[in-house]
C-alpha cells in the first residue's frame, strides 16, 4: 500500500493525541521543569539532541510536541504540506528502543524530528515539487541527501512547500497553494525554499535542507529571519532533487543543497551530516573541510560591499551594513570597504547566461525547438534575447562561458588571499509584498520609492552561485515594521567552516533574530 498522508488528516490526528501545552509562566513552580520539557521543540537542534541522548525526553515525546505545534501553527502558514505522522511515530519509537537497548545514539541526528523540502525525493512519501504532474509521485528511493539524514538518525515528519518545480522566488503552486511569510502574511516567504524557511522560523522544525541555484535557499532565509548556508558546490550530493525529472542521475552544474536553522551552530551541525561525496565516489573520496581560518573575530580580514548602482539597496539595508561594519571594526577585525572582487553587473550577466543554459536540460523537445526558433528571430536588444540565446547556446558557446566562469573564480580566489570573507546585502530590501497573483512579466519591487526589476531580489545572492562559493545568510535586526533584515557572508571555495565561524561570531554582536507570532503558538 502506498503510504500517503495529507496535511489535514495528519494534523487532525496529531491534535487529537493531546492538547497544546499552556505557557510555562502560567504554571506553578513545581511544574515549570515539565513545562520547559514540553517546549523543547522550540530550542536549538543541539539542545534537543542533547536532551534526547541523555534520555531527558524521548524521541516520541519530542515528536508529539512538534505534531501539536504543526497542528496549531501551520494552518496559517501552509509551510508543511505533506505530513507523515504514522511513519514518524514508528521511526521515533525505533530510535527510543535502540537507545534503550544499546545506550548509543543512531547517529548525530538521533531521534530528531525534522521536515524536508518537497523538491527532495523521499522513499514511500510523495514528492511533488509543487507540480500537478507529480501530485501522485511516490519515490521508491530517497534523494542522496535525504538518505544521509535518515542514516544520521533523523525522524522525517513531512515535506515543506515550494513553487512549481522550484521556478519562482516566492512560494505557491497549484497542488498546495501559497506559503505565507510568518512575520507578515501579506509578504512573500521567498522561494524556492519558502516552505522550509517559514517552517524553521515558526518552530515547525529545527532544521531543514533547502536547495539553492539562484538564491532559492538564502532569499527565503533572509525574508523569514533564519540562518542558511549555500554550501560550496560539490560537497553535498544533489541526486534526487527535482526539477531534474524523477529518475535522473545528474543535476544542475549550479545547484547546491544546504542547511537552514535558527542558529549558526545548528547550520554547522547539519553541514557535518550533509557534506559527503556521492555514494558512487565514497569508495575512495572523503570530504574533509578545513577548519575556520581564525579563532577570534579580531583576526579576520573582512570585506564589506554595502551597495552598488547596478542593484541598489534601500535605506534600512544600507544602515544595517553600516552597523555591521562598525561592530566588526569595534571587535578589532580588519575591514576593507573599498576593494571589490568582481564587477556586479558583469558577474550577474554571466550568472544569468549559465543559469538559463543549465535550466534548458529539462525542456521538452518541442519546447526547446520553439526556443531555438525564437532565439534566431529575436534581436539582440530585445529584453528576451539574453534568456533565449543563453538557453539555446551551442556547446562551444557554453564552453566559452564556462571558461569565463573559471576566470571569475580565479579573481575571487585572488581576493580571498587578502580577505577572509566578504559581507554583502542579502537582498535589496526586507520581504517584499507577495505577488503570486501577478503575472511574472508584470512583477516588480520597490527600493526607496524606485521601481526595480522583480529578479533584483536575488542579484546579491547570485554573486556566489555560479562561482561555486559558500555563502551564508545571517539575520541581523529588523525594520520598523518588524520584518527581518539580513546580511550575506561569502567565503573562499571550500571554506564553509570559515563562513559559519564568522556568522556565529557576528551573531553575538547583532540583535537576536526576530521570532514570528507562530513560533510560540
C-alpha positions as CSV (number, residue, x, y, z in Angstrom):
1,X,0.0,0.0,0.0
2,X,1.3,3.4,-0.9
3,X,1.9,5.5,2.2
4,X,0.4,8.9,1.6
5,X,-0.8,11.2,4.3
6,X,-2.3,14.6,3.7
7,X,-1.6,17.5,6.0
8,X,-5.2,18.0,7.1
9,X,-5.7,14.4,8.1
10,X,-2.4,14.1,9.9
11,X,-2.8,17.4,11.7
12,X,-6.2,16.3,12.9
13,X,-4.8,13.1,14.2
14,X,-1.9,14.9,15.9
15,X,-4.3,17.4,17.5
16,X,-6.4,14.5,18.9
17,X,-3.4,13.0,20.7
18,X,-3.0,15.8,23.2
19,X,-3.9,19.5,23.8
20,X,-1.4,22.3,23.2
21,X,0.7,23.0,26.3
22,X,-0.1,26.1,28.2
23,X,2.7,28.7,28.7
24,X,5.2,27.8,31.4
25,X,4.7,31.2,33.1
26,X,1.1,30.2,33.9
27,X,2.2,27.0,35.8
28,X,3.2,26.6,39.4
29,X,6.9,26.3,40.1
30,X,6.8,22.5,40.6
31,X,5.5,22.2,37.0
32,X,8.0,24.5,35.3
33,X,10.5,21.8,34.5
34,X,7.8,19.7,32.9
35,X,6.5,22.7,31.0
36,X,10.1,23.6,29.8
37,X,10.4,20.0,28.6
38,X,7.2,20.4,26.6
39,X,8.7,23.5,24.9
40,X,11.8,21.7,23.9
41,X,10.8,21.7,20.2
42,X,11.4,25.4,20.2
43,X,15.0,25.0,21.4
44,X,18.0,24.9,19.1
45,X,18.6,21.5,17.5
46,X,21.8,21.0,19.5
47,X,19.8,21.3,22.8
48,X,17.1,18.9,21.5
49,X,19.7,16.3,20.6
50,X,21.5,16.6,23.9
51,X,18.2,16.0,25.7
52,X,17.5,13.0,23.5
53,X,20.9,11.4,24.1
54,X,20.7,12.0,27.9
55,X,17.1,10.5,27.8
56,X,15.6,13.6,29.3
57,X,13.0,13.3,26.7
58,X,12.1,10.5,24.3
59,X,12.1,10.9,20.5
60,X,8.4,10.0,20.6
61,X,7.5,12.7,23.1
62,X,9.5,15.3,21.2
63,X,7.8,14.3,18.0
64,X,4.4,14.7,19.7
65,X,5.4,18.3,20.6
66,X,6.2,19.0,17.0
67,X,2.9,17.5,15.8
68,X,0.9,19.6,18.2
69,X,2.8,22.7,17.2
70,X,2.3,22.0,13.5
71,X,-1.4,21.4,14.0
72,X,-1.7,24.8,15.8
73,X,0.6,27.0,13.7
74,X,0.8,25.6,10.2
75,X,-2.8,26.3,9.0
76,X,-2.0,30.0,9.0
77,X,1.3,29.5,7.1
78,X,0.9,26.5,4.8
79,X,4.6,25.7,5.2
80,X,4.3,21.9,5.8
81,X,2.2,20.4,3.0
82,X,2.6,16.7,3.5
83,X,2.7,15.2,6.9
84,X,3.5,11.5,7.6
85,X,2.8,11.3,11.3
86,X,2.4,7.5,11.5
87,X,5.7,6.8,9.9
88,X,7.4,9.4,12.0
89,X,6.0,7.9,15.2
90,X,7.3,4.5,14.1
91,X,10.7,5.9,13.4
92,X,10.7,7.8,16.8
93,X,9.8,4.6,18.6
94,X,12.6,2.7,16.9
95,X,15.1,5.4,17.9
96,X,13.9,5.2,21.5
97,X,14.2,1.4,21.6
98,X,17.6,1.5,20.0
99,X,18.9,4.0,22.6
100,X,17.4,2.0,25.5
101,X,18.8,-1.3,24.2
102,X,22.3,-0.2,23.3
103,X,22.9,3.1,25.1
104,X,24.2,4.6,21.9
105,X,22.5,7.0,19.5
106,X,21.8,6.1,16.0
107,X,23.8,9.0,14.7
108,X,24.4,12.7,15.1
109,X,20.7,13.4,14.5
110,X,19.4,10.6,16.7
111,X,15.6,10.8,17.1
112,X,15.4,14.5,16.0
113,X,12.1,15.2,14.1
114,X,12.6,17.4,11.0
115,X,11.0,18.3,7.7
116,X,12.4,18.2,4.2
117,X,11.8,20.4,1.2
118,X,9.3,18.9,-1.2
119,X,11.9,19.1,-4.0
120,X,13.9,16.2,-2.5
121,X,12.7,12.7,-3.1
122,X,11.6,10.7,-0.1
123,X,11.1,7.0,-0.3
124,X,7.5,6.0,0.2
125,X,6.3,9.6,0.8
126,X,5.0,11.7,-2.1
127,X,7.3,14.3,-3.6
128,X,5.5,16.7,-5.8
129,X,7.8,19.7,-6.2
130,X,4.6,21.7,-6.4
131,X,3.8,20.2,-9.9
132,X,0.3,18.8,-10.7
133,X,2.1,16.3,-13.0
134,X,3.9,14.9,-9.9
135,X,0.9,15.2,-7.5
136,X,0.9,11.4,-7.0
137,X,4.6,10.8,-7.3
138,X,5.8,8.5,-4.6
139,X,9.5,7.7,-5.0
140,X,11.0,4.3,-4.4
141,X,14.3,5.8,-3.4
142,X,15.5,8.6,-1.2
143,X,17.5,11.5,-2.6
144,X,21.1,11.1,-1.5
145,X,20.8,13.9,1.0
146,X,17.6,12.5,2.5
147,X,19.3,9.1,2.8
148,X,22.1,10.9,4.8
149,X,19.5,12.4,7.2
150,X,17.9,9.0,7.8
151,X,21.3,7.4,8.3
152,X,22.2,10.0,10.9
153,X,19.1,9.1,12.9
154,X,16.7,11.8,11.9
155,X,12.9,11.3,12.1
156,X,11.3,12.6,8.9
157,X,8.0,14.2,9.8
158,X,6.9,15.6,6.4
159,X,7.5,17.8,3.4
160,X,7.6,21.6,3.0
161,X,6.2,23.8,0.3
162,X,7.9,25.0,-2.9
163,X,6.9,27.0,-6.0
164,X,6.0,24.8,-9.0
165,X,9.2,22.9,-10.0
166,X,11.2,25.5,-7.9
167,X,10.8,28.0,-10.6
168,X,10.0,31.2,-8.7
169,X,11.4,33.3,-5.9
170,X,8.1,33.2,-4.0
171,X,6.3,30.0,-2.9
172,X,3.0,29.0,-4.4
173,X,1.8,26.1,-6.6
174,X,-1.5,24.6,-7.9
175,X,-1.1,21.5,-5.7
176,X,-0.8,23.1,-2.2
177,X,-1.3,26.8,-2.6
178,X,0.7,29.6,-1.1
179,X,3.1,29.7,1.8
180,X,2.8,32.9,3.8
181,X,5.7,34.8,5.4
182,X,5.4,34.0,9.1
183,X,6.1,37.7,10.1
184,X,3.5,39.2,7.8
185,X,1.0,37.2,5.7
186,X,0.9,39.9,3.0
187,X,4.6,39.4,2.3
188,X,6.3,36.6,0.4
189,X,8.3,33.9,2.2
190,X,10.6,33.9,-0.7
191,X,11.4,30.9,-2.9
192,X,12.0,28.3,-3.8
193,X,12.7,27.2,-0.2
194,X,9.9,29.3,1.1
195,X,8.2,26.4,2.9
196,X,11.4,25.2,4.6
197,X,12.4,28.7,5.7
198,X,8.9,29.5,7.1
199,X,8.8,26.2,8.9
200,X,12.1,26.8,10.6
201,X,11.2,30.4,11.5
202,X,7.9,29.3,13.0
203,X,9.4,26.4,15.0
204,X,7.7,23.6,13.0
205,X,11.2,22.1,12.6
206,X,14.6,23.0,14.0
207,X,16.5,22.1,10.8
208,X,15.7,21.9,7.1
209,X,17.5,21.1,3.9
210,X,17.0,23.6,1.1
211,X,18.4,23.9,-2.4
212,X,20.0,26.9,-3.9
213,X,20.6,27.7,-7.6
214,X,19.7,31.4,-7.8
215,X,19.3,32.2,-4.1
216,X,16.5,29.7,-3.6
217,X,17.8,28.8,-0.1
218,X,19.2,32.2,1.0
219,X,16.4,34.6,-0.1
220,X,13.7,32.8,1.9
221,X,16.1,32.6,4.9
222,X,16.6,36.4,4.7
223,X,12.9,37.1,4.3
224,X,11.9,34.7,7.2
225,X,14.6,35.7,9.6
226,X,16.6,32.4,9.8
227,X,20.2,31.3,9.1
228,X,21.1,29.4,5.9
229,X,24.2,28.2,4.2
230,X,24.7,27.7,0.5
231,X,27.4,25.1,0.6
232,X,30.5,25.0,-1.7
233,X,29.4,23.4,-4.9
234,X,30.1,19.6,-5.0
235,X,30.3,18.9,-1.2
236,X,26.6,17.8,-0.8
237,X,25.2,15.2,-3.3
238,X,22.2,16.5,-5.2
239,X,20.9,13.4,-6.9
240,X,17.2,13.1,-6.3
241,X,16.5,16.8,-6.4
242,X,13.6,17.9,-8.6
243,X,13.2,19.7,-11.1
244,X,15.6,17.3,-12.7
245,X,12.9,14.7,-13.5
246,X,12.5,11.7,-11.2
247,X,15.0,9.1,-12.1
248,X,17.7,11.4,-13.4
249,X,21.2,10.8,-12.1
250,X,22.6,14.2,-13.0
251,X,21.8,17.7,-11.6
252,X,22.5,21.3,-12.5
253,X,26.1,22.5,-12.5
254,X,25.0,25.4,-10.3
255,X,22.6,23.8,-7.8
256,X,23.7,23.1,-4.2
257,X,21.9,21.8,-1.1
258,X,22.4,23.3,2.3
259,X,21.1,23.7,5.8
260,X,18.5,26.1,7.3
261,X,18.4,26.7,11.1
262,X,17.7,29.2,13.8
263,X,21.3,29.3,15.0
264,X,24.6,29.3,13.1
265,X,25.8,26.4,15.3
266,X,22.9,24.3,14.1
267,X,23.9,25.1,10.5
268,X,27.3,23.6,11.3
269,X,25.7,20.6,12.9
270,X,23.7,19.8,9.7
271,X,26.6,20.6,7.5
272,X,28.6,17.8,9.1
273,X,25.7,15.4,8.2
274,X,25.2,16.6,4.6
275,X,28.8,17.1,3.5
276,X,29.9,13.8,1.8
277,X,30.8,12.5,-1.7
278,X,28.1,10.9,-3.7
279,X,27.6,7.2,-2.9
280,X,29.5,6.2,-6.1
281,X,32.5,8.3,-5.1
282,X,32.5,7.4,-1.4
283,X,34.6,4.3,-2.2
284,X,37.7,6.5,-2.5
285,X,36.8,10.1,-1.7
286,X,36.2,11.9,1.5
287,X,35.1,15.4,2.3
288,X,37.4,17.0,4.9
289,X,36.6,20.7,5.0
290,X,39.3,22.9,6.5
291,X,38.8,24.5,9.9
292,X,37.9,28.1,10.2
293,X,40.8,30.4,9.3
294,X,40.9,32.2,12.7
295,X,39.7,31.7,16.3
296,X,38.9,35.4,17.0
297,X,36.8,37.9,15.1
298,X,39.7,40.4,15.7
299,X,42.0,38.3,13.5
300,X,39.6,38.2,10.4
301,X,40.1,40.4,7.4
302,X,36.6,41.3,6.3
303,X,35.5,43.0,3.1
304,X,32.2,44.9,3.1
305,X,30.2,45.7,0.0
306,X,27.3,47.9,1.1
307,X,25.6,49.0,-2.1
308,X,26.1,49.1,-5.8
309,X,24.4,51.2,-8.6
310,X,23.7,48.0,-10.5
311,X,21.4,46.7,-7.7
312,X,20.7,49.5,-5.2
313,X,19.6,48.6,-1.7
314,X,17.1,50.5,0.5
315,X,18.0,52.8,3.4
316,X,17.3,50.1,6.0
317,X,19.7,47.7,4.3
318,X,22.4,50.4,3.9
319,X,22.1,51.3,7.6
320,X,22.3,47.6,8.5
321,X,25.6,47.2,6.6
322,X,26.9,50.4,8.2
323,X,26.1,49.0,11.6
324,X,27.7,45.6,10.8
325,X,30.9,47.4,9.6
326,X,31.1,49.5,12.8
327,X,30.7,46.5,15.0
328,X,33.3,44.3,13.3
329,X,35.7,47.2,13.5
330,X,35.0,47.7,17.1
331,X,35.7,44.0,17.6
332,X,39.1,44.5,16.2
333,X,38.7,43.0,12.7
334,X,40.4,44.5,9.7
335,X,37.7,46.0,7.5
336,X,38.1,46.8,3.8
337,X,35.0,48.5,2.3
338,X,36.6,49.6,-1.0
339,X,38.1,46.5,-2.7
340,X,35.7,44.6,-5.0
341,X,36.4,41.1,-6.2
342,X,34.3,41.4,-9.3
343,X,32.0,43.8,-11.2
344,X,28.5,43.1,-10.0
345,X,26.8,43.8,-13.4
346,X,29.3,41.6,-15.4
347,X,29.1,38.8,-12.8
348,X,25.3,38.9,-12.9
349,X,25.1,38.7,-16.7
350,X,27.4,35.6,-16.7
351,X,25.3,34.1,-13.9
352,X,22.2,34.5,-15.9
353,X,23.7,33.0,-19.1
354,X,24.9,29.9,-17.2
355,X,21.6,29.6,-15.3
356,X,19.4,29.7,-18.4
357,X,21.7,27.2,-20.0
358,X,21.6,24.7,-17.2
359,X,17.8,25.0,-16.9
360,X,17.3,24.0,-20.5
361,X,18.2,20.4,-19.7
362,X,14.6,19.6,-18.7
363,X,12.8,21.3,-21.6
364,X,10.7,19.1,-23.8
365,X,12.0,18.5,-27.4
366,X,9.1,20.6,-28.8
367,X,9.6,23.4,-26.3
368,X,13.4,23.5,-26.9
369,X,12.9,23.6,-30.7
370,X,10.5,26.5,-30.2
371,X,13.1,28.3,-28.1
372,X,15.7,27.8,-30.8
373,X,13.4,29.3,-33.4
374,X,12.5,32.2,-31.2
375,X,16.2,32.9,-30.4
376,X,17.0,33.1,-34.1
377,X,14.4,35.8,-34.8
378,X,14.9,37.8,-31.6
379,X,17.0,41.0,-31.9
380,X,20.0,41.3,-29.6
381,X,18.4,44.3,-27.9
382,X,15.1,42.6,-27.1
383,X,14.5,42.0,-23.4
384,X,14.1,38.3,-24.0
385,X,17.3,37.9,-26.0
386,X,19.6,37.0,-23.1
387,X,17.2,34.3,-21.9
388,X,16.6,32.8,-25.3
389,X,20.2,32.9,-26.6
390,X,21.6,31.6,-23.3
391,X,19.0,28.8,-23.1
392,X,19.8,27.6,-26.6
393,X,23.5,28.4,-26.9
394,X,25.7,26.0,-28.8
395,X,28.0,23.7,-26.8
396,X,31.0,25.7,-27.9
397,X,29.4,28.9,-26.6
398,X,28.8,27.2,-23.3
399,X,32.4,26.1,-23.1
400,X,33.4,29.7,-23.6
401,X,31.0,30.8,-20.8
402,X,32.4,28.1,-18.6
403,X,35.9,29.4,-19.2
404,X,34.7,32.9,-18.3
405,X,33.3,31.4,-15.1
406,X,36.7,29.9,-14.2
407,X,38.4,33.2,-14.8
408,X,35.9,34.8,-12.5
409,X,36.6,32.1,-9.9
410,X,40.3,33.0,-10.1
411,X,39.5,36.7,-9.4
412,X,37.6,35.6,-6.3
413,X,40.4,33.3,-5.2
414,X,42.8,36.2,-5.6
415,X,40.5,38.5,-3.5
416,X,40.5,35.9,-0.7
417,X,44.3,35.9,-0.5
418,X,43.8,39.3,1.1
419,X,40.4,38.9,2.7
420,X,38.9,36.1,4.7
421,X,35.2,36.8,3.9
422,X,33.1,39.4,2.1
423,X,29.9,40.8,3.7
424,X,27.2,42.0,1.3
425,X,23.4,42.7,1.5
426,X,21.3,39.5,1.3
427,X,18.6,41.3,-0.7
428,X,17.8,44.9,-1.6
429,X,15.0,45.1,1.0
430,X,13.2,43.1,3.7
431,X,10.5,40.7,2.5
432,X,8.5,42.3,-0.4
433,X,4.8,42.0,-1.0
434,X,3.5,38.7,-2.2
435,X,2.9,38.8,-5.9
436,X,1.8,35.3,-6.7
437,X,-1.4,36.6,-8.3
438,X,0.5,38.8,-10.6
439,X,1.9,37.5,-14.0
440,X,5.7,37.3,-13.8
441,X,6.3,40.0,-16.5
442,X,4.3,42.5,-14.5
443,X,6.0,41.9,-11.2
444,X,8.5,44.4,-9.7
445,X,9.8,45.5,-6.4
446,X,10.2,49.0,-4.9
447,X,13.5,50.2,-3.4
448,X,13.3,53.5,-1.7
449,X,10.4,54.5,-3.8
450,X,12.0,53.4,-7.1
451,X,10.7,50.6,-9.2
452,X,13.2,47.8,-9.7
453,X,13.2,44.5,-11.6
454,X,11.5,41.6,-9.8
455,X,14.5,39.4,-10.0
456,X,16.7,42.1,-8.5
457,X,15.8,40.4,-5.2
458,X,18.5,37.8,-5.9
459,X,21.2,39.8,-7.6
460,X,23.4,40.0,-4.5
461,X,22.9,36.3,-3.8
462,X,23.9,35.5,-7.4
463,X,27.4,36.7,-6.7
464,X,28.3,33.3,-5.2
465,X,26.1,31.0,-7.3
466,X,27.9,30.3,-10.5
467,X,31.4,30.6,-9.0
468,X,30.7,27.8,-6.5
469,X,31.4,29.7,-3.3
470,X,29.9,29.1,0.1
471,X,27.6,31.8,1.3
472,X,25.6,32.2,4.5
473,X,22.6,34.4,5.3
474,X,22.6,35.8,8.8
475,X,19.5,37.5,10.3
476,X,20.6,40.9,11.6
477,X,17.9,43.1,13.0
478,X,14.5,44.3,11.7
479,X,12.7,47.1,10.0
480,X,10.4,49.5,11.9
481,X,7.5,47.2,10.8
482,X,9.2,44.2,12.4
483,X,10.3,42.5,9.2
484,X,13.7,40.6,9.4
485,X,16.8,42.1,7.8
486,X,19.8,40.0,6.8
487,X,23.3,40.1,5.5
488,X,25.2,37.7,3.4
489,X,28.7,36.3,4.1
490,X,30.7,34.9,1.2
491,X,33.9,32.9,1.7
492,X,36.5,31.1,-0.4
493,X,35.7,27.9,-2.1
494,X,35.5,25.0,0.5
495,X,35.9,27.5,3.4
496,X,32.3,26.7,4.6
497,X,33.5,26.5,8.2
498,X,35.2,29.9,8.0
499,X,31.9,31.4,6.7
500,X,30.0,29.7,9.6
501,X,32.5,30.8,12.2
502,X,32.2,34.4,11.1
503,X,28.4,34.0,11.1
504,X,28.5,32.7,14.6
505,X,30.8,35.5,15.9
506,X,28.7,38.2,14.2
507,X,25.5,36.7,15.7
508,X,26.9,37.6,19.1
509,X,27.3,41.2,18.1
510,X,23.9,41.6,16.4
511,X,20.3,41.7,17.7
512,X,18.7,38.4,18.3
513,X,16.6,37.2,15.3
514,X,13.0,38.3,15.4
515,X,10.6,35.5,16.0
516,X,7.2,35.4,14.3
517,X,4.0,35.0,16.2
518,X,3.6,31.4,15.1
519,X,6.8,30.5,16.9
520,X,5.2,30.3,20.3
521,X,1.7,29.2,19.3
